[in-house]
Amino acid sequence: MLSDKYGRKSFFQFGVATNFIFYTFIMINTSFWVQVALLFMVGLNSPTTYVIGFGYLQELVDNKHKSIYATLWNLSEGLIFVISTLYYWQINKHWFYILSFGYFLAGLSMVGSFFLPESPVFLINEGRLGEARKSFEYIAKANSR
């Protein structure tokens, strides 16, 4: 609801930055109960990255490609559990290596979020048409159109 009122980009950026901070502490933490608390916080933070992020993605792509991006988004989310299970079952029982990959992706997401424009749908709904036009131009340029 807040992202509908104040914009998608800032909430998404907050979510990915917060995830990166939590993952940083997870990587250096040695206490079991602190680890449990950190993972709980990552779970509490998931609406800002997954729910707002998915809606934000859908507002940044054209209608022709929405179903493709939605499928890829959900496929990647589901594959996290499959790959993690196979990793722990068949490859390695140590968490550090697979979490390092997640940490890298969290950092990449955080940095990448600063290059995204605000949602043009949000800007149009707010009556900020000039900013919406700039957002559309940025998206078109990124898509080489």
KEZA-269632 format. One record per residue: residue in one letter; x, y, z of N, C-alpha, C, O in turn; residue number from 1. Coordinates in nm, 4 decimals. Layout:
REM KEZA-269632
[guse "a",[X,Y,Z],[X,Y,Z],[X,Y,Z],[X,Y,Z],NUM]
...
//
This chain:
REM KEZA-269632
[guse "m",[0.0818,-0.1181,0.0000],[0.0000,0.0000,0.0000],[0.0876,0.1264,0.0000],[0.0576,0.2238,-0.0690],1]
[guse "l",[0.1956,0.1230,0.0782],[0.2830,0.2398,0.0830],[0.3529,0.2637,-0.0506],[0.3753,0.3783,-0.0895],2]
[guse "s",[0.3876,0.1546,-0.1214],[0.4528,0.1728,-0.2507],[0.3550,0.2278,-0.3534],[0.3970,0.2914,-0.4501],3]
[guse "d",[0.2263,0.2049,-0.3345],[0.1253,0.2648,-0.4221],[0.1157,0.4148,-0.3985],[0.0828,0.4909,-0.4895],4]
[guse "k",[0.1440,0.4557,-0.2782],[0.1324,0.5979,-0.2430],[0.2621,0.6758,-0.2664],[0.2588,0.7913,-0.3087],5]
[guse "y",[0.3768,0.6116,-0.2385],[0.5047,0.6842,-0.2431],[0.5999,0.6386,-0.3532],[0.7065,0.6979,-0.3696],6]
[guse "g",[0.5649,0.5368,-0.4280],[0.6497,0.4921,-0.5387],[0.7146,0.3580,-0.5133],[0.7420,0.3209,-0.3992],7]
[guse "r",[0.7388,0.2864,-0.6206],[0.7946,0.1511,-0.6110],[0.9458,0.1508,-0.5893],[0.9987,0.0713,-0.5117],8]
[guse "k",[1.0135,0.2405,-0.6586],[1.1589,0.2359,-0.6609],[1.2206,0.2464,-0.5226],[1.3063,0.1653,-0.4875],9]
[guse "s",[1.1795,0.3436,-0.4437],[1.2425,0.3639,-0.3125],[1.2185,0.2442,-0.2197],[1.3079,0.2056,-0.1444],10]
[guse "f",[1.0999,0.1860,-0.2247],[1.0726,0.0699,-0.1401],[1.1506,-0.0523,-0.1870],[1.2001,-0.1298,-0.1051],11]
[guse "f",[1.1617,-0.0698,-0.3179],[1.2391,-0.1806,-0.3713],[1.3866,-0.1634,-0.3349],[1.4517,-0.2591,-0.2930],12]
[guse "q",[1.4393,-0.0422,-0.3508],[1.5783,-0.0163,-0.3135],[1.6017,-0.0432,-0.1656],[1.7028,-0.1023,-0.1279],13]
[guse "f",[1.5087,0.0001,-0.0825],[1.5195,-0.0257,0.0611],[1.5237,-0.1763,0.0877],[1.6042,-0.2235,0.1679],14]
[guse "g",[1.4370,-0.2508,0.0203],[1.4315,-0.3950,0.0402],[1.5595,-0.4655,0.0008],[1.6091,-0.5495,0.0760],15]
[guse "v",[1.6141,-0.4332,-0.1153],[1.7360,-0.5027,-0.1593],[1.8569,-0.4576,-0.0781],[1.9466,-0.5378,-0.0521],16]
[guse "a",[1.8611,-0.3311,-0.0376],[1.9715,-0.2841,0.0470],[1.9649,-0.3499,0.1846],[2.0675,-0.3903,0.2394],17]
[guse "t",[1.8457,-0.3604,0.2397],[1.8290,-0.4254,0.3691],[1.8660,-0.5729,0.3606],[1.9308,-0.6255,0.4511],18]
[guse "n",[1.8259,-0.6400,0.2533],[1.8660,-0.7795,0.2342],[2.0168,-0.7924,0.2289],[2.0730,-0.8843,0.2884],19]
[guse "f",[2.0824,-0.7030,0.1596],[2.2284,-0.7080,0.1498],[2.2912,-0.6922,0.2877],[2.3874,-0.7617,0.3204],20]
[guse "i",[2.2378,-0.6018,0.3683],[2.2898,-0.5824,0.5044],[2.2681,-0.7089,0.5876],[2.3589,-0.7540,0.6574],21]
[guse "f",[2.1475,-0.7660,0.5800],[2.1211,-0.8900,0.6544],[2.2152,-1.0011,0.6090],[2.2701,-1.0731,0.6924],22]
[guse "y",[2.2343,-1.0158,0.4790],[2.3237,-1.1192,0.4287],[2.4682,-1.0948,0.4730],[2.5420,-1.1899,0.4987],23]
[guse "t",[2.5081,-0.9698,0.4819],[2.6428,-0.9384,0.5310],[2.6597,-0.9916,0.6727],[2.7598,-1.0562,0.7039],24]
[guse "f",[2.5619,-0.9642,0.7582],[2.5699,-1.0136,0.8957],[2.5587,-1.1658,0.9036],[2.6214,-1.2282,0.9892],25]
[guse "i",[2.4797,-1.2252,0.8155],[2.4695,-1.3711,0.8124],[2.6046,-1.4325,0.7785],[2.6429,-1.5349,0.8351],26]
[guse "m",[2.6767,-1.3696,0.6858],[2.8059,-1.4226,0.6423],[2.9114,-1.4166,0.7530],[2.9993,-1.5027,0.7576],27]
[guse "i",[2.9049,-1.3174,0.8419],[3.0097,-1.3025,0.9434],[2.9668,-1.3492,1.0823],[3.0493,-1.3548,1.1736],28]
[guse "n",[2.8407,-1.3823,1.0992],[2.7878,-1.4217,1.2290],[2.8320,-1.5624,1.2678],[2.8482,-1.6490,1.1818],29]
[guse "t",[2.8515,-1.5848,1.3979],[2.8872,-1.7181,1.4466],[2.7876,-1.7722,1.5495],[2.8017,-1.8857,1.5950],30]
[guse "s",[2.6881,-1.6929,1.5862],[2.5903,-1.7344,1.6868],[2.4665,-1.7942,1.6201],[2.4099,-1.7354,1.5279],31]
[guse "f",[2.4254,-1.9112,1.6677],[2.3086,-1.9781,1.6112],[2.1833,-1.8924,1.6229],[2.1105,-1.8759,1.5251],32]
[guse "w",[2.1572,-1.8378,1.7414],[2.0330,-1.7633,1.7638],[2.0327,-1.6302,1.6897],[1.9271,-1.5839,1.6465],33]
[guse "v",[2.1480,-1.5687,1.6746],[2.1551,-1.4466,1.5933],[2.1274,-1.4820,1.4470],[2.0616,-1.4066,1.3754],34]
[guse "q",[2.1781,-1.5971,1.4039],[2.1533,-1.6432,1.2668],[2.0033,-1.6659,1.2430],[1.9493,-1.6273,1.1394],35]
[guse "v",[1.9383,-1.7282,1.3394],[1.7947,-1.7514,1.3295],[1.7215,-1.6177,1.3198],[1.6308,-1.6018,1.2381],36]
[guse "a",[1.7607,-1.5225,1.4028],[1.6971,-1.3905,1.4013],[1.7206,-1.3195,1.2683],[1.6295,-1.2561,1.2151],37]
[guse "l",[1.8406,-1.3296,1.2146],[1.8714,-1.2662,1.0863],[1.7899,-1.3286,0.9728],[1.7379,-1.2573,0.8870],38]
[guse "l",[1.7792,-1.4584,0.9723],[1.6999,-1.5247,0.8685],[1.5517,-1.4899,0.8827],[1.4809,-1.4780,0.7827],39]
[guse "f",[1.5052,-1.4737,1.0057],[1.3684,-1.4291,1.0292],[1.3486,-1.2884,0.9722],[1.2452,-1.2598,0.9118],40]
[guse "m",[1.4471,-1.2011,0.9913],[1.4396,-1.0645,0.9386],[1.4404,-1.0644,0.7858],[1.3705,-0.9844,0.7237],41]
[guse "v",[1.5177,-1.1520,0.7256],[1.5164,-1.1647,0.5793],[1.3764,-1.2036,0.5334],[1.3260,-1.1507,0.4343],42]
[guse "g",[1.3137,-1.2960,0.6058],[1.1772,-1.3364,0.5727],[1.0781,-1.2219,0.5876],[0.9892,-1.2053,0.5040],43]
[guse "l",[1.0929,-1.1427,0.6938],[1.0041,-1.0273,0.7130],[1.0231,-0.9226,0.6037],[0.9303,-0.8495,0.5693],44]
[guse "n",[1.1430,-0.9167,0.5504],[1.1762,-0.8185,0.4473],[1.1315,-0.8631,0.3079],[1.1330,-0.7832,0.2143],45]
[guse "s",[1.0922,-0.9879,0.2934],[1.0618,-1.0409,0.1597],[0.9510,-0.9666,0.0854],[0.9592,-0.9583,-0.0371],46]
[guse "p",[0.8482,-0.9122,0.1502],[0.7491,-0.8374,0.0713],[0.8079,-0.7181,-0.0035],[0.7613,-0.6849,-0.1125],47]
[guse "t",[0.9097,-0.6532,0.0535],[0.9673,-0.5377,-0.0167],[1.0487,-0.5793,-0.1384],[1.0629,-0.5018,-0.2330],48]
[guse "t",[1.1019,-0.7000,-0.1367],[1.1800,-0.7436,-0.2524],[1.0974,-0.8245,-0.3506],[1.1088,-0.8046,-0.4715],49]
[guse "y",[1.0145,-0.9153,-0.3013],[0.9415,-1.0038,-0.3911],[0.8082,-0.9458,-0.4366],[0.7803,-0.9426,-0.5564],50]
[guse "v",[0.7269,-0.9007,-0.3446],[0.5940,-0.8512,-0.3817],[0.6045,-0.7177,-0.4548],[0.5528,-0.7026,-0.5654],51]
[guse "i",[0.6713,-0.6215,-0.3929],[0.6870,-0.4911,-0.4582],[0.7753,-0.5056,-0.5815],[0.7481,-0.4447,-0.6850],52]
[guse "g",[0.8810,-0.5863,-0.5710],[0.9715,-0.6057,-0.6840],[0.9020,-0.6657,-0.8050],[0.9265,-0.6236,-0.9180],53]
[guse "f",[0.8154,-0.7638,-0.7822],[0.7431,-0.8253,-0.8931],[0.6495,-0.7247,-0.9595],[0.6456,-0.7154,-1.0822],54]
[guse "g",[0.5748,-0.6499,-0.8802],[0.4857,-0.5469,-0.9364],[0.5635,-0.4402,-1.0105],[0.5224,-0.3936,-1.1168],55]
[guse "y",[0.6761,-0.4022,-0.9534],[0.7638,-0.3019,-1.0142],[0.8146,-0.3520,-1.1489],[0.8133,-0.2783,-1.2475],56]
[guse "l",[0.8595,-0.4773,-1.1532],[0.9054,-0.5366,-1.2791],[0.7945,-0.5339,-1.3830],[0.8181,-0.4976,-1.4983],57]
[guse "q",[0.6748,-0.5717,-1.3434],[0.5631,-0.5764,-1.4371],[0.5287,-0.4383,-1.4922],[0.4764,-0.4269,-1.6031],58]
[guse "e",[0.5580,-0.3336,-1.4152],[0.5305,-0.1981,-1.4628],[0.6436,-0.1430,-1.5503],[0.6264,-0.0408,-1.6168],59]
[guse "l",[0.7574,-0.2096,-1.5503],[0.8712,-0.1624,-1.6298],[0.8817,-0.2316,-1.7659],[0.9588,-0.1875,-1.8512],60]
[guse "v",[0.8060,-0.3383,-1.7874],[0.8133,-0.4091,-1.9151],[0.6838,-0.3881,-1.9932],[0.5785,-0.3607,-1.9356],61]
[guse "d",[0.6935,-0.4014,-2.1237],[0.5746,-0.3819,-2.2069],[0.4811,-0.5030,-2.1955],[0.5220,-0.6116,-2.1546],62]
[guse "n",[0.3562,-0.4813,-2.2325],[0.2540,-0.5851,-2.2186],[0.2891,-0.7127,-2.2943],[0.2539,-0.8226,-2.2516],63]
[guse "k",[0.3576,-0.6980,-2.4052],[0.3931,-0.8125,-2.4880],[0.4854,-0.9108,-2.4142],[0.4805,-1.0312,-2.4392],64]
[guse "h",[0.5691,-0.8596,-2.3239],[0.6681,-0.9436,-2.2564],[0.6379,-0.9701,-2.1087],[0.7168,-1.0363,-2.0413],65]
[guse "k",[0.5273,-0.9205,-2.0579],[0.4958,-0.9367,-1.9151],[0.4903,-1.0832,-1.8731],[0.5444,-1.1191,-1.7685],66]
[guse "s",[0.4262,-1.1679,-1.9523],[0.4129,-1.3083,-1.9120],[0.5478,-1.3795,-1.9135],[0.5726,-1.4673,-1.8310],67]
[guse "i",[0.6345,-1.3421,-2.0068],[0.7682,-1.4033,-2.0120],[0.8472,-1.3656,-1.8875],[0.9073,-1.4518,-1.8234],68]
[guse "y",[0.8473,-1.2369,-1.8528],[0.9212,-1.1916,-1.7347],[0.8612,-1.2484,-1.6067],[0.9348,-1.2841,-1.5148],69]
[guse "a",[0.7297,-1.2573,-1.5996],[0.6645,-1.3152,-1.4819],[0.7037,-1.4619,-1.4661],[0.7309,-1.5078,-1.3552],70]
[guse "t",[0.7063,-1.5346,-1.5769],[0.7454,-1.6751,-1.5732],[0.8905,-1.6898,-1.5283],[0.9210,-1.7736,-1.4435],71]
[guse "l",[0.9800,-1.6087,-1.5846],[1.1216,-1.6150,-1.5457],[1.1407,-1.5789,-1.3986],[1.2197,-1.6422,-1.3285],72]
[guse "w",[1.0683,-1.4773,-1.3521],[1.0769,-1.4357,-1.2114],[1.0370,-1.5514,-1.1205],[1.1106,-1.5879,-1.0288],73]
[guse "n",[0.9199,-1.6087,-1.1466],[0.8694,-1.7159,-1.0611],[0.9518,-1.8439,-1.0742],[0.9699,-1.9163,-0.9763],74]
[guse "l",[1.0013,-1.8717,-1.1934],[1.0875,-1.9871,-1.2130],[1.2159,-1.9727,-1.1322],[1.2594,-2.0676,-1.0669],75]
[guse "s",[1.2761,-1.8553,-1.1363],[1.3998,-1.8343,-1.0603],[1.3743,-1.8438,-0.9103],[1.4580,-1.8959,-0.8366],76]
[guse "e",[1.2603,-1.7943,-0.8647],[1.2265,-1.8045,-0.7222],[1.2112,-1.9510,-0.6811],[1.2624,-1.9918,-0.5769],77]
[guse "g",[1.1424,-2.0284,-0.7607],[1.1230,-2.1696,-0.7290],[1.2509,-2.2506,-0.7386],[1.2731,-2.3420,-0.6592],78]
[guse "l",[1.3354,-2.2172,-0.8359],[1.4604,-2.2907,-0.8536],[1.5572,-2.2719,-0.7380],[1.6437,-2.3565,-0.7155],79]
[guse "i",[1.5440,-2.1622,-0.6645],[1.6304,-2.1401,-0.5484],[1.6188,-2.2579,-0.4526],[1.7198,-2.3083,-0.4033],80]
[guse "f",[1.4966,-2.3017,-0.4262],[1.4755,-2.4123,-0.3326],[1.5223,-2.5447,-0.3906],[1.5793,-2.6271,-0.3191],81]
[guse "v",[1.4991,-2.5657,-0.5184],[1.5414,-2.6901,-0.5825],[1.6940,-2.6985,-0.5852],[1.7513,-2.8008,-0.5478],82]
[guse "i",[1.7589,-2.5923,-0.6288],[1.9054,-2.5916,-0.6379],[1.9681,-2.6045,-0.4994],[2.0651,-2.6782,-0.4819],83]
[guse "s",[1.9134,-2.5334,-0.4012],[1.9671,-2.5430,-0.2648],[1.9555,-2.6845,-0.2112],[2.0491,-2.7355,-0.1496],84]
[guse "t",[1.8420,-2.7481,-0.2339],[1.8226,-2.8854,-0.1869],[1.9212,-2.9801,-0.2537],[1.9851,-3.0609,-0.1862],85]
[guse "l",[1.9341,-2.9711,-0.3854],[2.0287,-3.0568,-0.4573],[2.1722,-3.0300,-0.4138],[2.2520,-3.1229,-0.4015],86]
[guse "y",[2.2049,-2.9035,-0.3907],[2.3400,-2.8669,-0.3470],[2.3743,-2.9342,-0.2147],[2.4783,-2.9990,-0.2022],87]
[guse "y",[2.2859,-2.9184,-0.1157],[2.3117,-2.9766,0.0159],[2.3063,-3.1294,0.0144],[2.3757,-3.1945,0.0925],88]
[guse "w",[2.2263,-3.1856,-0.0719],[2.2097,-3.3304,-0.0784],[2.3273,-3.3970,-0.1504],[2.3787,-3.4990,-0.1044],89]
[guse "q",[2.3703,-3.3389,-0.2645],[2.4660,-3.4083,-0.3503],[2.6044,-3.3441,-0.3595],[2.7011,-3.4124,-0.3932],90]
[guse "i",[2.6161,-3.2155,-0.3305],[2.7428,-3.1480,-0.3579],[2.8216,-3.1191,-0.2313],[2.9346,-3.1654,-0.2160],91]
[guse "n",[2.7621,-3.0426,-0.1402],[2.8362,-2.9978,-0.0233],[2.7385,-2.9682,0.0897],[2.6307,-2.9137,0.0660],92]
[guse "k",[2.7748,-3.0034,0.2106],[2.6886,-2.9785,0.3267],[2.7175,-2.8434,0.3909],[2.6452,-2.8018,0.4814],93]
[guse "h",[2.8202,-2.7752,0.3464],[2.8582,-2.6477,0.4063],[2.7807,-2.5335,0.3412],[2.7722,-2.5272,0.2186],94]
[guse "w",[2.7253,-2.4452,0.4195],[2.6371,-2.3384,0.3731],[2.7118,-2.2216,0.3096],[2.6533,-2.1472,0.2309],95]
[guse "f",[2.8401,-2.2038,0.3422],[2.9107,-2.0816,0.3051],[2.9145,-2.0584,0.1540],[2.8946,-1.9455,0.1091],96]
[guse "y",[2.9390,-2.1599,0.0768],[2.9581,-2.1430,-0.0674],[2.8297,-2.1031,-0.1395],[2.8298,-2.0126,-0.2230],97]
[guse "i",[2.7214,-2.1708,-0.1067],[2.5957,-2.1370,-0.1736],[2.5438,-2.0018,-0.1245],[2.4851,-1.9266,-0.2023],98]
[guse "l",[2.5647,-1.9704,0.0030],[2.5225,-1.8400,0.0532],[2.6082,-1.7285,-0.0065],[2.5603,-1.6166,-0.0248],99]
[guse "s",[2.7329,-1.7580,-0.0364],[2.8196,-1.6583,-0.1009],[2.7639,-1.6178,-0.2364],[2.7692,-1.5007,-0.2739],100]
[guse "f",[2.7107,-1.7143,-0.3093],[2.6486,-1.6842,-0.4375],[2.5253,-1.5961,-0.4174],[2.5053,-1.4996,-0.4912],101]
[guse "g",[2.4422,-1.6289,-0.3175],[2.3264,-1.5454,-0.2841],[2.3670,-1.4061,-0.2407],[2.3005,-1.3080,-0.2740],102]
[guse "y",[2.4758,-1.3975,-0.1664],[2.5284,-1.2683,-0.1215],[2.5717,-1.1841,-0.2412],[2.5448,-1.0641,-0.2466],103]
[guse "f",[2.6387,-1.2477,-0.3368],[2.6790,-1.1791,-0.4591],[2.5577,-1.1251,-0.5346],[2.5579,-1.0107,-0.5802],104]
[guse "l",[2.4539,-1.2083,-0.5472],[2.3323,-1.1657,-0.6172],[2.2607,-1.0537,-0.5419],[2.2042,-0.9636,-0.6039],105]
[guse "a",[2.2628,-1.0590,-0.4084],[2.2015,-0.9523,-0.3286],[2.2748,-0.8206,-0.3525],[2.2115,-0.7159,-0.3657],106]
[guse "g",[2.4066,-0.8254,-0.3580],[2.4847,-0.7047,-0.3862],[2.4597,-0.6522,-0.5260],[2.4475,-0.5314,-0.5468],107]
[guse "l",[2.4523,-0.7430,-0.6215],[2.4236,-0.7047,-0.7596],[2.2859,-0.6403,-0.7704],[2.2687,-0.5409,-0.8409],108]
[guse "s",[2.1885,-0.6967,-0.7009],[2.0527,-0.6393,-0.7005],[2.0517,-0.5011,-0.6386],[1.9851,-0.4104,-0.6886],109]
[guse "m",[2.1254,-0.4849,-0.5300],[2.1293,-0.3554,-0.4630],[2.1889,-0.2487,-0.5551],[2.1324,-0.1403,-0.5697],110]
[guse "v",[2.3012,-0.2793,-0.6162],[2.3656,-0.1840,-0.7069],[2.2763,-0.1580,-0.8282],[2.2579,-0.0432,-0.8685],111]
[guse "g",[2.2212,-0.2638,-0.8858],[2.1360,-0.2499,-1.0036],[2.0112,-0.1684,-0.9780],[1.9613,-0.1022,-1.0690],112]
[guse "s",[1.9593,-0.1715,-0.8556],[1.8364,-0.0980,-0.8257],[1.8539,0.0527,-0.8398],[1.7562,0.1248,-0.8604],113]
[guse "f",[1.9766,0.1005,-0.8288],[2.0016,0.2440,-0.8425],[1.9969,0.2900,-0.9883],[1.9932,0.4101,-1.0154],114]
[guse "f",[1.9971,0.1957,-1.0813],[1.9926,0.2287,-1.2236],[1.8518,0.2173,-1.2818],[1.8311,0.2443,-1.4001],115]
[guse "l",[1.7557,0.1777,-1.1996],[1.6178,0.1642,-1.2457],[1.5433,0.2965,-1.2318],[1.5659,0.3707,-1.1363],116]
[guse "p",[1.4556,0.3259,-1.3254],[1.3723,0.4463,-1.3111],[1.2542,0.4177,-1.2189],[1.2263,0.3020,-1.1871],117]
[guse "e",[1.1861,0.5213,-1.1767],[1.0616,0.5013,-1.1022],[0.9591,0.4416,-1.1975],[0.9682,0.4591,-1.3190],118]
[guse "s",[0.8635,0.3722,-1.1423],[0.7592,0.3092,-1.2221],[0.6793,0.4156,-1.2982],[0.6222,0.5056,-1.2366],119]
[guse "p",[0.6749,0.4061,-1.4309],[0.5959,0.5039,-1.5061],[0.4472,0.4946,-1.4742],[0.3771,0.5956,-1.4790],120]
[guse "v",[0.3979,0.3755,-1.4417],[0.2571,0.3587,-1.4045],[0.2285,0.4383,-1.2774],[0.1276,0.5084,-1.2694],121]
[guse "f",[0.3168,0.4277,-1.1784],[0.2999,0.5045,-1.0552],[0.3016,0.6543,-1.0847],[0.2169,0.7287,-1.0352],122]
[guse "l",[0.3978,0.6981,-1.1650],[0.4105,0.8409,-1.1956],[0.2874,0.8943,-1.2695],[0.2422,1.0054,-1.2418],123]
[guse "i",[0.2338,0.8171,-1.3620],[0.1122,0.8585,-1.4338],[-0.0047,0.8681,-1.3371],[-0.0813,0.9644,-1.3412],124]
[guse "n",[-0.0187,0.7692,-1.2507],[-0.1277,0.7717,-1.1519],[-0.1172,0.8896,-1.0563],[-0.2181,0.9379,-1.0050],125]
[guse "e",[0.0044,0.9355,-1.0326],[0.0270,1.0506,-0.9454],[0.0156,1.1831,-1.0207],[0.0231,1.2899,-0.9599],126]
[guse "g",[-0.0025,1.1766,-1.1531],[-0.0136,1.2972,-1.2336],[0.1200,1.3627,-1.2651],[0.1240,1.4781,-1.3077],127]
[guse "r",[0.2283,1.2907,-1.2447],[0.3631,1.3421,-1.2715],[0.4050,1.2978,-1.4117],[0.4927,1.2132,-1.4285],128]
[guse "l",[0.3399,1.3573,-1.5114],[0.3545,1.3112,-1.6490],[0.4925,1.3380,-1.7074],[0.5433,1.2574,-1.7853],129]
[guse "g",[0.5533,1.4495,-1.6711],[0.6878,1.4797,-1.7204],[0.7890,1.3763,-1.6730],[0.8738,1.3317,-1.7502],130]
[guse "e",[0.7800,1.3383,-1.5455],[0.8692,1.2357,-1.4912],[0.8385,1.0993,-1.5541],[0.9293,1.0196,-1.5777],131]
[guse "a",[0.7102,1.0731,-1.5809],[0.6721,0.9468,-1.6447],[0.7323,0.9387,-1.7854],[0.7798,0.8333,-1.8276],132]
[guse "r",[0.7294,1.0510,-1.8568],[0.7879,1.0534,-1.9911],[0.9380,1.0224,-1.9838],[0.9895,0.9459,-2.0653],133]
[guse "k",[1.0076,1.0817,-1.8867],[1.1510,1.0556,-1.8710],[1.1756,0.9091,-1.8356],[1.2715,0.8483,-1.8831],134]
[guse "s",[1.0899,0.8540,-1.7533],[1.1023,0.7134,-1.7166],[1.0835,0.6238,-1.8389],[1.1592,0.5288,-1.8587],135]
[guse "f",[0.9817,0.6542,-1.9216],[0.9596,0.5781,-2.0446],[1.0793,0.5915,-2.1397],[1.1195,0.4937,-2.2027],136]
[guse "e",[1.1354,0.7106,-2.1500],[1.2505,0.7326,-2.2374],[1.3706,0.6507,-2.1886],[1.4433,0.5922,-2.2688],137]
[guse "y",[1.3902,0.6473,-2.0580],[1.5000,0.5683,-2.0001],[1.4826,0.4191,-2.0300],[1.5773,0.3502,-2.0677],138]
[guse "i",[1.3594,0.3715,-2.0122],[1.3286,0.2302,-2.0380],[1.3497,0.1990,-2.1869],[1.4080,0.0962,-2.2211],139]
[guse "a",[1.3027,0.2869,-2.2740],[1.3185,0.2667,-2.4179],[1.4664,0.2646,-2.4569],[1.5089,0.1837,-2.5393],140]
[guse "k",[1.5429,0.3537,-2.3973],[1.6874,0.3585,-2.4272],[1.7551,0.2298,-2.3785],[1.8404,0.1741,-2.4476],141]
[guse "a",[1.7171,0.1837,-2.2606],[1.7748,0.0596,-2.2076],[1.7376,-0.0598,-2.2946],[1.8144,-0.1554,-2.3050],142]
[guse "n",[1.6213,-0.0547,-2.3567],[1.5774,-0.1621,-2.4459],[1.6207,-0.1389,-2.5904],[1.5791,-0.2121,-2.6802],143]
[guse "s",[1.7032,-0.0382,-2.6129],[1.7542,-0.0031,-2.7462],[1.6442,0.0233,-2.8453],[1.6492,-0.0251,-2.9584],144]
[guse "r",[1.5436,0.1002,-2.8043],[1.4322,0.1351,-2.8932],[1.4238,0.2833,-2.9108],[1.3363,0.3322,-2.9822],145]
//
